[in-house]
Amino acid sequence: MTMQPGLPMPAPKKSVLPMIAIACFVVGAVLVGFFVWRIVVTAPQTPQPIESGRVELKEEGLTIYSSVPVLTPPCKAQDADGNDVPLQRETGSETITINGNSWYVVARSEHPVPAGVYSISCTDDQTSATYAAGPKSSVVAFVLSILGAVFSFLIFAGLGIVFLIIWAVRKSRRNRPTQPGAPGNYPPPGNYPTPGYPYSGHPQPGYPQQPSPTFPPPPPYNPGPNPDRPQDR
């Protein structure tokens, strides 16, 4: 496309890469905030001792802990109305450590129970374990929330930085001059015609060609004596 003299250069098209980078940062911040909230929600809480026989759960679910591992949890639970709460033995080995104290999950309610006051009794004559109870918690959910926050930050922040680098490189290449001028910002040497006149040797259309200037021929050689030569003096 040939630009006519005197017309302004068209404005360069704006790149969408900065907007994509900003979108990546925003999405990453939202996901990190969500997973941080999940970390707070799923963080293990200190269980309540059941020595008094009654515990108050502020969240749904019932989990029974012991201070040492036990094979068969000798515990029973009832709700505020005196109905038995079925418990199931924990088949895995889930442990939480809070304030330097380790608690082993020994039983959970078979079905999610609502928050409220529950009566729990544990009769253990074989071990010296101390029993406690708390709401439903999962170490797996807590760990996954931490990993989700970390990877969300790394992935989306990394994508945003990559898009910004690509945009900066393209912008620098676009602003780079294609043909650098001669030293001193002067036009390179060459036989350029005056504006409005054709090149030398080519007549302008519609005008007669001007005759080339003529010069007199040199004088003939005279072999006579030359006072500048010693032998001719």
Secondary structure, DSSP 8 states (H G I E B T S, - for coil): ----TT---------SHHHHHHHHHHHHHHHHHHHHHHHHHHS----EE-TTSEEEESSS--EEEESS--SS--EEEE-TTS-B--EEE--S--EEEETTEEEEEEEEESS---SEEEEEEE--SS----EEEES---HHHHHHHHHHHHHHHHHHHHHHHHHHHHHHHHHHHHHS-SS---GGG---------TTS--TTS--TTS----------------S--TTSGGG-
